[in-house]
Amino acid sequence: MLQLEQKCCKTRQSVVHRVEIVPRVVRVLAIEGATESVRTNVKHLEHVQVQGSRGDVADKVADVRDTTGRSDSVENEAEESFDWRERAKLDGVKAYMRLRRVPQDLQIKVIKWFDYLWLTQKCSEEDKAINCLPDKLKAEVAIHVYLDTLQKMSIFQNTEAGFLRELVLKLRHVLYSPGDYICRTGEVGKEMYIVNKGRLHVVTDNGDTVLATIRAGSYFGEISILNMGTAGNRRTASVRSVGYTDLLVLNKEDLLDVLKEFPAARSKMEEEAWNKLEKSKKALREKGTMGRCQSTPGLVESRGRIPLENTCISPVNTKSTQAYSAGHSLFSPSPSPVTSRGFASAGNNVNVNNGARSMDSPMSATSSGHSSEDQTARAPQSATTQPSTGRQSTHSGNMTQLVSEGATPLLGASEALLAEIIHIRERLISLESDNATLSAKVIKQEREVQNRLDEIQMHICGASSTSSLEDNNERNRESII
Ligand SMILES: Nc1ncnc2c1ncn2[C@@H]1O[C@@H]2COP(=O)(O)O[C@H]2[C@H]1O
């Protein structure tokens, strides 16, 4: 035993040999029994083994369990081992952050994230831990871990037996920190999320207005994947994590594959998506967020707008307009909402995905080029406040031709023109959005009508084939007679 202790101590100094020695020592201890101090040394050795895969620990656990049946203490050891490995990972990350001079607040955020992992006994790479298993075993483990969550979700109630099992296999696990944006308005939707733990807010562009709260057992991010918003495959809102959230992620392709096989689940999801869009619209209206909100391309608030034909164009001083246009390209893409908001509004947001996704924002080049605040800033007095006497506007395509009768502008000509153009552009976008909403509804109704027609046709075919059968029988009978 003494020899064994010495061996352990030596090994402690020479980590190089630990890999071969630890399992042996554990085995020997398990078989022979050991003093407390030897056990402590062994524990330490296990903890030092920071880079070992989970499988190593599992092996040891299995070994000990096989020979002694003392699973409790082994489980404790496995837990401690887990702690040590995570702590060692944190040490590595800390060293890296110091070396790379990562800002202090970001360092704190990372450390807090590790704290959260410890508290909840989560592994920073949970999914990777079971990647080494063959598919069938992996499926069994995943089902054990996630099925419960999925079964509690209303959307998945009464779904066919195979549906959840297929879904479970495609899920990935991610953790978000407080204040992280999981998705941003206008990004192309590539994933759907199921909330395992935690709470999230659906927010408008600037993050100030909370449109809805998403809780554990719900899901989000499906609207863009199902192309149901007026912005097609773009996110209709931003979603921000309130505290730490534990999400299950499903890729677009995987979701669509599964839904193809289970159309009933798709219909349910579409129905819920409509409800969400309606709810957000209502919330926007109630919160008095006027005008088109950049954050919700799928949600157009038309109340309080002036009709296109009522928009007025102030007289133009051609020179000043040209000068202005040269300096500020009105129709050139404004900065993407994601990029412009960037990480500034996200505060301590460190999610790498968020940064990477920012490029996708559609609004940068098209519809909501300017947020409502931008517009206020650029056009201190909107065109609606201007008198419309003596002026007319004619529209040709997207361009506005100005037919001015020389009325005195209240604003400087260029400012007024700018305000006008922004306003008209906004109105056009709004019309486009309305149009898209209606188109989506029409498509949905068309599909329903088509389904119904198919049913009726089937029914008629069935009936006619029965009646023709009867006719035949009748004729046969007659011929026999
Ligand atoms: N009112 C709402 N309630 C709950 N979730 C919403 C609401 N509005 C939008 N969402 C979710 O926020 C998601 C943002 O990305 P998607 O548009 O892909 O899908 C959206 C919905 O899943």
The ligand as an ORCA input file, in Angstrom:
! r2SCAN-3c Opt
* xyz 0 1
  N     -45.436     37.430    -30.031
  C     -44.538     36.466    -30.033
  N     -44.556     35.532    -29.064
  C     -43.653     34.534    -29.026
  N     -42.679     34.403    -29.934
  C     -42.594     35.299    -30.918
  C     -43.507     36.376    -31.029
  N     -43.173     37.107    -32.106
  C     -42.095     36.516    -32.656
  N     -41.755     35.433    -31.933
  C     -40.638     34.496    -32.187
  O     -39.464     35.250    -32.421
  C     -38.834     34.651    -33.522
  C     -37.867     35.502    -34.289
  O     -37.405     34.750    -35.388
  P     -38.476     34.130    -36.405
  O     -39.116     35.238    -37.125
  O     -37.829     33.077    -37.183
  O     -39.556     33.467    -35.450
  C     -39.996     34.281    -34.428
  C     -40.959     33.694    -33.442
  O     -40.686     32.347    -33.192
*
